[in-house]
């Protein structure tokens, strides 16, 4: 019996140090809005008043604090509030920022062929980033854009 109890304690101890468990609690990290409508609240419960309503699936957000099933998040404008974790995704997205159109190229270079022009405010799936460029996919139209024109890249 003592042997069985030792194995159980050892197994539970290993689970506490698994990368998945640790990753869920490490902040800050990037996330995105997973639902078509998400309410940002002033506190970590449905009992708190609604601060904002987001109607932009895929919008990147920065998670800065975890409290049970709630996340304190920061949006691209710097607004902070609480969202239910079930309405967020760990899928990486980015938001085009800055003034004017940004060129999307077929390779990570200003000299690469132009594929598309993307407007500020467009949200897309974020791929790999290297040497100041990021892979960016907007509804199947993919290419490379300068990392400086995206919010949601790099370390949060």
C-alpha positions as CSV (number, residue, x, y, z in Angstrom):
1,X,0.0,0.0,0.0
2,X,2.8,2.4,0.9
3,X,4.5,1.6,-2.5
4,X,1.2,2.5,-4.3
5,X,0.9,5.7,-2.4
6,X,4.5,6.6,-3.3
7,X,3.9,6.1,-7.0
8,X,0.7,8.2,-6.9
9,X,2.5,11.1,-5.1
10,X,5.4,10.9,-7.6
11,X,3.0,10.9,-10.6
12,X,1.1,13.8,-9.3
13,X,4.3,15.6,-8.7
14,X,5.5,15.1,-12.3
15,X,2.2,16.5,-13.6
16,X,2.7,19.7,-11.7
17,X,5.9,20.3,-13.6
18,X,4.7,19.4,-17.0
19,X,5.3,22.1,-19.7
20,X,1.5,22.3,-20.5
21,X,0.6,23.2,-16.9
22,X,3.5,25.7,-16.6
23,X,2.7,27.3,-19.9
24,X,-0.9,28.0,-18.9
25,X,0.3,30.0,-16.0
26,X,3.2,31.9,-17.5
27,X,2.4,35.5,-18.2
28,X,2.5,37.6,-20.2
29,X,1.6,35.7,-23.4
30,X,-0.2,36.4,-26.7
31,X,-3.8,35.1,-27.3
32,X,-6.6,36.0,-29.6
33,X,-10.4,36.4,-29.3
34,X,-12.0,33.1,-30.2
35,X,-15.6,34.2,-30.3
36,X,-17.6,36.6,-32.4
37,X,-18.6,38.5,-29.3
38,X,-16.6,38.8,-26.1
39,X,-17.2,41.0,-23.1
40,X,-14.4,42.7,-21.3
41,X,-15.2,43.2,-17.6
42,X,-13.7,45.5,-14.9
43,X,-13.1,42.4,-12.7
44,X,-12.6,38.7,-12.9
45,X,-16.2,37.5,-12.7
46,X,-19.5,37.8,-14.4
47,X,-20.6,39.8,-11.4
48,X,-18.4,42.8,-12.5
49,X,-19.8,45.4,-15.0
50,X,-19.0,45.1,-18.7
51,X,-16.3,47.6,-19.8
52,X,-16.2,46.8,-23.5
53,X,-17.8,44.4,-26.0
54,X,-15.5,43.1,-28.7
55,X,-17.0,41.9,-31.9
56,X,-13.8,40.9,-33.7
57,X,-12.9,37.2,-33.8
58,X,-9.2,36.8,-34.1
59,X,-8.2,40.1,-32.6
60,X,-4.8,39.7,-30.9
61,X,-4.6,40.4,-27.2
62,X,-1.9,40.2,-24.5
63,X,-2.7,38.2,-21.4
64,X,-1.0,39.9,-18.5
65,X,-2.5,38.0,-15.5
66,X,-4.3,34.8,-14.8
67,X,-6.9,34.3,-12.1
68,X,-8.7,31.0,-12.2
69,X,-10.8,30.9,-15.4
70,X,-10.3,34.7,-16.1
71,X,-7.6,36.5,-17.9
72,X,-6.5,40.2,-17.4
73,X,-5.9,41.2,-21.0
74,X,-4.6,44.2,-22.9
75,X,-5.9,45.1,-26.3
76,X,-4.0,46.8,-29.1
77,X,-5.1,50.2,-27.9
78,X,-3.7,49.5,-24.4
79,X,-7.1,49.0,-22.7
80,X,-7.0,46.5,-19.9
81,X,-9.8,44.4,-18.6
82,X,-10.9,40.8,-17.7
83,X,-12.1,38.2,-20.2
84,X,-13.2,34.6,-19.6
85,X,-10.5,32.2,-20.7
86,X,-13.0,30.0,-22.6
87,X,-13.5,32.9,-25.0
88,X,-9.8,33.2,-25.9
89,X,-7.5,31.1,-28.1
90,X,-3.8,30.5,-28.0
91,X,-3.8,30.8,-31.8
92,X,-1.4,33.6,-32.8
93,X,-2.8,36.5,-34.8
94,X,-1.6,40.0,-35.5
95,X,-3.1,43.4,-36.3
96,X,-1.8,45.7,-39.0
97,X,-0.8,49.0,-37.4
98,X,0.6,52.3,-38.6
99,X,-0.3,54.8,-41.3
100,X,-1.2,53.8,-44.9
101,X,-1.1,50.6,-46.7
102,X,1.6,48.0,-45.9
103,X,3.0,45.8,-48.7
104,X,2.8,42.1,-48.4
105,X,5.6,40.4,-50.3
106,X,6.2,36.8,-51.4
107,X,9.4,36.6,-49.4
108,X,10.9,38.4,-46.4
109,X,12.4,41.3,-48.3
110,X,11.4,44.8,-49.7
111,X,12.8,43.6,-53.0
112,X,10.6,40.5,-53.2
113,X,7.5,40.5,-55.4
114,X,4.5,42.4,-54.1
115,X,1.5,40.2,-53.5
116,X,-1.0,42.4,-51.8
117,X,-1.4,45.7,-50.0
118,X,-2.9,45.5,-46.5
119,X,-4.7,48.3,-44.6
120,X,-4.2,49.2,-41.0
121,X,-6.8,47.4,-38.8
122,X,-6.6,44.1,-40.8
123,X,-6.3,41.0,-38.6
124,X,-4.6,37.9,-39.9
125,X,-2.9,34.7,-38.8
126,X,0.7,35.1,-37.7
127,X,3.3,32.7,-38.8
128,X,7.1,32.7,-38.3
129,X,8.9,36.0,-37.8
130,X,12.6,36.4,-38.8
131,X,14.9,39.3,-39.6
132,X,12.2,41.9,-39.1
133,X,9.6,40.2,-41.3
134,X,6.6,38.0,-40.4
135,X,4.5,35.5,-42.3
136,X,1.0,36.9,-42.3
137,X,-2.2,35.2,-43.7
138,X,-5.4,37.2,-44.2
139,X,-8.2,34.8,-45.2
140,X,-5.9,32.7,-47.4
141,X,-3.9,35.6,-48.8
142,X,-0.5,35.0,-47.4
143,X,2.9,36.7,-47.6
144,X,5.5,38.5,-45.6
145,X,5.1,42.0,-44.0
146,X,7.5,44.1,-41.9
147,X,7.2,43.1,-38.2
148,X,7.2,46.8,-37.3
149,X,3.7,47.1,-38.9
150,X,2.1,44.3,-36.8
151,X,0.8,44.4,-33.2
152,X,1.0,40.9,-31.6
153,X,4.5,39.8,-32.6
154,X,7.6,39.2,-30.5
155,X,7.7,38.7,-26.8
156,X,4.6,40.1,-25.1
